[in-house]
Amino acid sequence: MLRTPDALLLLSLVGAANALYKQWIPDTNYENQTNWDHGAVPCGNDKVKFPALRKVSVFVETTHAVQEMILPVDGEFILNSGAGFYVVSGQDPDCGAGVTTQFKDSESVEWFNPALWQAAANLDDLQRGNFLFSVHEESVPCGYDDVVFKARSSFKVDTSSSESSIPVKSVSVLGKKFESRSEFSEYLGTRSGQLQFHGSSAVTVGHPGCEDPSGCDCGNSANRERICGSVTCASPNCRKPLLPEGHCCDVCGAIVTLYTAASFNLQTYRQRIHHLFLTLPQYKSIQLGMSKVFKPQRLMGFIPFGSSAVIQVVILDGEEGKQAERLARDISKDARAHGSNLGITGDEFQASSGSSSDQSGAKAATVVGVVFGVLIMAALIVVTVFLVHKGVVRMPSMPSMPSMPSLPSLRSLKRDSGVGELGGPLDHGFDNPMFDQPNALPDVLGSNGTGANSSISLTQSGVYFVNPVYDDNETEFSA
């Protein structure tokens, strides 16, 4: 990552807008010593060689002496005014013995490598080197950014991506700014455009800038795998490393999350943080990146139900995150004290030391999520009941259960009381006309209880039974 001096960082945040200027770092300039395999620009005693099958556009700013030059099959020199080449007839005393030096291959230089871009708030900051820190996804040009290739420079960039096109606000090449899609497409069709841009995706200009004062999402998440594939992460040495949204590596420092209202203004808030905190000497080593991101939301802490836009403030320093945590606490305290005037409804922070805020904003978001989920479930139940009542929706029939012998009801037990356990007739023992036939007593006794065929006699002293085996005059039992 870039280590931004305090003075440069302070200047970079003043007047920073949502849209930034992103400048491409590599070039294919003849005068750039890093483009030669010997690490030096060729001189009069050297033999210059370009790869035969590599197509390259080389910018030449001044005049150069060479001993010999081998050119590629296809390519171009873009000569600045007064630039050119000449051959030295003898030995150049200032060149040494002379070597064969080759121009490096630039085929593998990719658009989505975040280390190959520099960001600034305006063109003046680009010239002065006042660069901004960003997470990896936002280091690459966003859809609302202005892309700048150095005026006196040529380049070669691989624009392959997971999308068919790469939208940006504008592109500046060789000092000319392209804002019209048709005009830039025409340039891409020229010889220089074909040598400078290659890959499976086409860069398109004319994308609108960010019109939301609270900030806009960068839009590079679709190419996250490609972006992170070109990043080498160092091992953090802090207690609890953090992974900011849009970043590829765990970092030591702090992350402040701000929950905002419609009145929040990102540019104004950036300036506030600069004036209040970043001018203080204890924060001179701070790297601070601020942007709008979409944070996943979870119902009751674990059920995902979408995402919400928040402002993420990433704070890094070179002291294992100690100063970053201190600044995060200051920012959180300021947000709670003046949030109503700034359009901030809640905040929370996490530090790589393991400490965090009381997460008032997170608790509020969780409560809102729970209430929102309950309301949705209640609404679904009401709608379902209404549709079933109107006959629009029918409840699915329950699957039939395997046939099983049904248990007898009480009525069936009473009705089938004459059936025994094994299906045969039930053994009632001897017949008792008093209990088996409740209505038989009046019929048996007659109106006076003295029927001729009666086997039961009623007397004033009690009830006795007549046994036909014996004479009724022989035996009498009185109660």
C-alpha positions in Angstrom: 0.0 0.0 0.0 1.1 3.6 -0.5 2.4 5.4 2.6 0.9 8.9 2.3 2.7 11.7 4.1 0.5 13.8 6.3 0.8 17.0 4.2 -0.2 15.1 1.0 -3.1 13.4 2.8 -4.4 16.6 4.1 -4.4 18.2 0.6 -6.0 15.2 -1.0 -9.1 15.3 1.1 -9.8 19.0 0.6 -12.5 19.3 -2.1 -12.6 15.6 -2.7 -15.7 14.7 -4.6 -17.6 11.5 -5.1 -16.0 11.0 -8.5 -12.2 10.8 -8.5 -9.5 10.9 -11.1 -7.7 7.6 -11.6 -4.4 7.7 -13.3 -2.7 4.7 -15.0 0.9 4.2 -13.7 2.7 1.9 -16.2 3.8 3.3 -19.6 5.7 2.2 -22.7 8.0 5.2 -22.9 11.4 4.9 -24.3 12.9 7.1 -21.6 11.5 5.0 -18.7 14.5 2.9 -17.5 12.2 0.3 -16.0 11.0 -0.7 -19.5 14.5 -2.1 -20.3 15.8 -5.4 -19.2 19.2 -3.9 -18.1 17.4 -1.2 -16.0 18.9 1.7 -18.0 17.9 3.7 -21.1 20.0 2.6 -24.2 22.9 4.8 -25.2 25.1 5.2 -28.3 27.1 2.0 -27.9 24.1 -0.2 -27.2 22.1 -2.5 -29.5 18.4 -2.0 -29.0 16.0 -4.9 -29.6 12.2 -5.1 -29.5 10.5 -8.5 -29.3 9.7 -9.5 -32.9 6.1 -10.7 -32.3 5.0 -8.1 -29.7 2.8 -5.2 -30.8 3.8 -2.1 -28.9 3.3 1.6 -29.0 6.4 3.5 -27.7 6.5 7.1 -26.9 9.8 8.9 -27.5 10.2 12.2 -25.9 13.7 13.3 -27.0 16.6 12.3 -29.3 18.6 9.1 -28.7 21.8 7.6 -30.2 22.0 3.9 -30.8 24.5 1.5 -32.3 21.9 -0.8 -33.8 18.1 -1.2 -33.5 15.9 -4.4 -34.2 12.3 -3.4 -34.7 9.2 -5.6 -34.1 7.0 -6.9 -36.9 4.2 -4.6 -35.9 4.3 -1.5 -33.7 4.8 2.3 -33.6 6.9 5.1 -32.3 5.0 8.2 -31.1 7.6 10.9 -31.5 7.4 14.1 -29.4 8.4 17.3 -31.1 12.1 17.1 -31.9 12.5 13.5 -30.9 14.2 10.8 -33.0 17.1 8.4 -33.3 20.6 8.5 -34.9 23.5 6.1 -35.2 26.9 6.8 -33.7 29.7 6.1 -36.2 32.3 5.6 -33.5 32.3 4.9 -29.8 30.3 7.0 -27.4 32.7 7.9 -24.6 29.8 8.4 -22.2 28.1 5.0 -22.9 30.6 2.4 -21.8 31.4 -0.9 -23.6 27.9 -1.3 -24.9 25.3 -4.1 -24.4 22.3 -5.6 -26.2 19.3 -4.3 -24.3 15.7 -5.4 -24.9 12.4 -3.7 -24.4 10.3 -5.5 -21.8 7.1 -7.3 -22.6 4.0 -5.3 -21.5 1.3 -7.9 -22.6 0.4 -8.9 -19.0 -0.3 -5.5 -17.6 -4.0 -5.6 -16.6 -6.6 -2.9 -16.1 -8.0 -4.6 -12.9 -4.7 -4.6 -11.0 -5.3 -2.1 -8.2 -1.5 -1.5 -7.7 -1.3 0.1 -11.2 -3.6 3.0 -10.5 -3.3 6.3 -8.5 -6.4 8.2 -7.3 -6.7 11.9 -6.7 -9.5 14.4 -6.1 -8.5 16.6 -9.1 -6.0 16.9 -11.9 -3.8 19.3 -9.8 -3.4 16.6 -7.1 -2.4 14.1 -9.8 0.4 16.4 -10.9 1.5 17.1 -7.3 1.3 13.5 -6.2 -1.5 14.1 -3.7 -2.9 10.6 -3.9 -5.9 9.1 -2.0 -6.0 5.8 -0.3 -8.8 3.4 -1.3 -9.8 -0.2 -0.8 -8.7 -2.5 -3.6 -12.0 -2.6 -5.5 -12.2 1.2 -5.5 -8.5 1.7 -6.5 -9.5 0.5 -10.0 -11.6 3.1 -11.9 -15.3 3.1 -10.9 -18.1 3.8 -13.4 -18.3 7.5 -12.4 -14.5 8.2 -12.4 -12.3 10.1 -14.9 -9.5 7.9 -16.3 -6.2 9.6 -17.1 -3.3 8.3 -19.1 -0.3 10.6 -18.9 -0.2 13.3 -21.6 3.4 12.6 -22.8 3.1 8.8 -22.6 2.0 5.7 -24.4 0.9 2.4 -22.8 -0.5 -1.0 -23.3 -3.3 -2.3 -21.0 -5.2 -5.6 -21.0 -8.9 -4.7 -20.5 -10.2 -8.3 -20.1 -12.9 -8.6 -17.5 -16.0 -10.6 -16.5 -18.2 -8.0 -18.3 -18.5 -7.1 -22.0 -17.6 -3.5 -21.3 -15.9 -1.3 -18.7 -17.9 1.9 -18.2 -16.2 5.1 -17.0 -17.0 8.8 -17.1 -14.2 9.9 -19.4 -10.7 8.8 -20.7 -7.8 11.1 -21.4 -5.1 9.8 -23.8 -2.1 11.9 -24.9 -3.6 15.0 -23.5 -7.0 14.6 -25.2 -10.1 14.0 -23.1 -12.8 11.7 -24.5 -16.3 12.1 -23.1 -18.3 11.0 -26.1 -18.8 7.2 -26.6 -18.8 7.5 -30.4 -15.6 9.6 -30.4 -13.7 7.3 -28.1 -14.9 4.2 -30.1 -13.4 5.9 -33.2 -10.1 6.4 -31.4 -10.1 2.7 -30.3 -10.3 1.8 -34.0 -7.1 3.7 -34.9 -3.7 2.2 -35.0 -2.6 3.7 -31.7 -5.9 2.7 -30.0 -5.5 -0.9 -31.1 -1.9 -1.1 -29.8 -2.7 0.6 -26.4 -6.0 -1.2 -25.5 -6.4 -4.9 -25.9 -8.5 -7.6 -24.2 -11.9 -9.1 -24.2 -13.8 -6.0 -22.9 -14.1 -2.6 -24.4 -13.7 0.6 -22.3 -16.7 2.9 -22.8 -17.0 6.5 -21.8 -20.0 8.7 -21.2 -21.2 7.0 -18.0 -22.9 9.6 -15.8 -21.1 10.8 -12.7 -22.2 10.2 -9.2 -25.3 12.4 -8.6 -26.0 11.2 -5.1 -24.6 13.6 -2.5 -24.3 10.7 -0.1 -22.0 8.8 -2.5 -22.3 6.0 -5.0 -21.3 2.3 -5.1 -18.2 1.8 -7.1 -19.6 -1.1 -9.1 -16.4 -3.2 -9.3 -17.7 -6.1 -7.2 -18.4 -8.2 -10.3 -14.6 -8.2 -11.0 -13.6 -8.8 -7.4 -12.0 -12.2 -8.2 -10.0 -10.7 -11.0 -8.9 -7.7 -8.8 -7.9 -9.8 -5.8 -6.1 -12.3 -8.0 -3.5 -9.7 -8.7 -3.0 -8.7 -5.1 -0.4 -10.2 -2.8 -1.5 -9.9 0.9 1.0 -9.6 3.7 0.4 -11.4 7.0 -1.1 -8.9 9.5 0.6 -8.8 13.0 -2.4 -7.6 15.0 -4.7 -9.4 17.4 -7.8 -9.4 15.3 -7.3 -8.4 11.6 -10.2 -6.8 9.8 -11.4 -7.2 6.3 -13.1 -4.0 4.9 -15.8 -4.2 2.3 -14.2 -4.1 -1.1 -10.7 -5.0 0.2 -8.8 -8.1 -0.7 -6.6 -8.4 2.4 -7.0 -8.4 6.2 -5.6 -5.2 7.7 -4.6 -3.8 11.0 -6.4 -0.7 12.0 -10.1 0.2 12.5 -13.3 0.4 10.5 -16.1 2.9 11.3 -19.5 2.2 9.9 -21.9 5.1 9.6 -25.7 4.7 9.1 -27.0 7.8 7.3 -30.1 9.6 6.3 -31.0 11.3 3.0 -29.4 14.6 4.2 -25.9 13.1 4.5 -23.3 14.6 2.2 -20.1 12.5 1.7 -17.9 15.4 0.4 -18.8 17.7 3.3 -18.2 14.9 5.8 -14.8 14.2 4.3 -13.8 17.8 4.7 -15.1 17.7 8.3 -12.9 14.7 9.2 -9.9 16.4 7.6 -10.3 19.6 9.6 -11.2 18.1 12.9 -8.7 15.2 13.1 -6.3 14.7 10.2 -4.5 18.0 10.9 -3.6 16.7 14.4 0.1 15.6 14.7 -0.9 12.2 16.4 -2.6 11.2 13.2 0.2 12.0 10.8 0.7 8.3 9.8 -3.0 7.7 9.1 -4.3 6.3 5.8 -8.0 6.9 5.6 -10.4 5.8 2.9 -14.1 6.7 2.9 -16.8 5.5 0.6 -20.4 4.1 0.3 -20.7 0.3 0.3 -23.5 -2.2 0.6 -23.4 -4.1 3.8 -25.3 -7.4 4.1 -28.2 -7.4 6.6 -29.2 -10.4 8.7 -32.5 -11.0 10.4 -31.9 -11.9 14.1 -28.2 -11.9 13.4 -28.0 -14.9 11.1 -30.8 -14.9 8.5 -29.7 -12.9 5.4 -32.4 -10.6 3.9 -30.6 -8.2 1.7 -28.2 -5.3 2.1 -28.2 -1.7 3.0 -26.0 1.2 2.0 -23.6 2.5 4.7 -20.6 4.8 4.8 -17.4 2.8 5.5 -14.4 4.6 6.9 -11.2 2.5 6.7 -8.4 3.7 9.0 -4.9 2.3 8.7 -1.6 3.3 10.3 1.9 2.0 10.8 1.7 1.3 14.5 -0.3 -2.0 14.6 -3.6 -0.1 14.5 -3.2 1.8 17.8 -3.6 5.3 16.3 -6.3 4.0 13.9 -8.4 2.8 16.9 -8.0 6.1 18.6 -9.1 8.0 15.5 -12.1 5.6 15.1 -13.2 6.4 18.7 -12.9 10.2 18.0 -15.0 9.8 14.8 -17.6 7.7 16.5 -17.9 10.2 19.4 -18.2 13.1 16.9 -20.9 11.2 15.0 -23.0 10.7 18.1 -22.7 14.2 19.3 -23.5 15.9 16.0 -25.2 13.1 14.0 -28.5 14.9 13.8 -26.9 17.8 12.0 -24.7 15.6 9.7 -27.4 13.2 8.6 -25.9 10.3 10.6 -28.5 8.1 12.3 -26.1 5.5 13.9 -22.5 4.4 14.0 -20.2 1.6 15.1 -16.6 0.7 14.9 -14.3 -2.3 15.1 -10.6 -2.3 15.8 -7.9 -4.9 15.1 -7.1 -4.9 18.8 -10.4 -6.7 19.4 -12.3 -3.8 20.9 -15.4 -2.3 19.4 -18.1 0.3 20.1 -21.4 -0.6 21.7 -22.7 -1.0 18.2 -25.7 1.3 18.7 -26.2 1.5 15.0 -26.0 -2.3 14.6 -28.5 -2.8 17.4 -30.9 -0.4 15.9 -30.5 -2.0 12.5 -31.1 -5.4 14.1 -34.3 -4.2 15.8 -35.5 -2.7 12.6 -34.7 -5.9 10.8 -36.7 -8.0 13.3 -39.7 -5.7 13.1 -39.5 -5.7 9.4 -39.4 -9.5 9.2 -42.3 -9.9 11.6 -44.4 -7.4 9.6 -43.6 -9.3 6.4 -44.6 -12.7 7.9 -47.8 -11.2 9.3 -48.7 -9.7 6.0 -48.1 -13.0 4.2 -50.4 -14.8 6.7 -53.2 -12.3 6.2 -53.0 -12.4 2.4 -52.9 -16.2 2.4 -56.0 -16.4 4.7 -57.8 -13.9 2.5 -57.0 -15.8 -0.7 -58.1 -19.1 0.8 -61.3 -17.6 2.1 -62.1 -16.2 -1.4 -61.2 -19.5 -3.0 -58.4 -18.1 -5.0 -55.9 -20.4 -3.3 -56.7 -23.8 -2.0 -54.9 -25.5 0.7 -53.1 -28.6 -0.4 -54.7 -31.8 0.8 -52.9 -33.8 3.4 -51.3 -37.0 2.1 -53.3 -40.1 2.9 -52.0 -42.2 5.7 -51.5 -46.0 5.4 -54.7 -47.9 6.2 -54.7 -48.9 9.9 -57.4 -50.5 12.0 -59.4 -47.7 13.5 -60.0 -47.6 17.1 -63.6 -48.1 18.2 -65.5 -45.1 19.5 -67.5 -45.1 22.7 -70.7 -45.3 20.6 -69.4 -48.3 18.7 -68.4 -50.0 21.9 -71.8 -49.5 23.3 -73.4 -50.5 20.0 -71.3 -53.6 19.7 -71.4 -54.5 23.3 -72.7 -58.0 22.3 -69.5 -58.8 20.6 -66.6 -60.4 22.6 -62.9 -59.8 22.3 -62.4 -62.6 19.8 -65.5 -61.6 17.6 -67.9 -64.2 19.2 -70.9 -63.5 21.4 -70.3 -61.9 24.7 -70.9 -64.1 27.8 -73.3 -62.3 30.0 -73.6 -65.1 32.6 -77.2 -65.9 33.7 -80.1 -63.8 32.6 -81.3 -61.3 35.1 -84.6 -59.8 34.1 -84.2 -56.9 36.6 -81.0 -55.6 35.0 -80.8 -56.9 31.5 -84.3 -55.7 30.6 -84.9 -52.5 32.6 -88.5 -52.2 31.3 -89.4 -55.8 32.0 -90.3 -55.4 35.6 -93.7 -53.8 35.1 -94.6 -56.4 32.5 -93.5 -59.3 34.7 -95.2 -58.0 37.8 -98.3 -56.7 36.2 -100.2 -53.8 37.6 -100.3 -55.2 41.2 -97.1 -57.1 41.0 -98.9 -60.5 41.4 -98.9 -61.9 37.8 -99.8 -65.6 37.5 -96.5 -66.5 35.8 -94.5 -64.3 38.1 -91.4 -65.8 39.6 -90.9 -62.8 41.9 -93.3 -62.0 44.7 -93.7 -58.7 46.5 -95.0 -58.7 50.1 -95.3 -56.1 52.8 -92.3 -57.6 54.5 -90.0 -57.7 51.5 -89.1 -59.5 48.3 -88.6 -63.2 47.8 -87.9 -65.4 44.8 -89.8 -68.5 43.9 -87.8 -71.6 42.9 -90.0 -73.8 40.7 -88.0 -76.9 41.8 -89.5 -76.5 45.2 -93.0 -76.0 46.3 -93.7 -72.4 47.1 -95.5 -73.6 50.2 -92.5 -75.5 51.4 -89.9 -72.8 51.5 -90.2 -69.1 52.2 -87.6 -66.6 52.9 -88.7 -63.4 54.6 -86.7 -60.3 54.8 
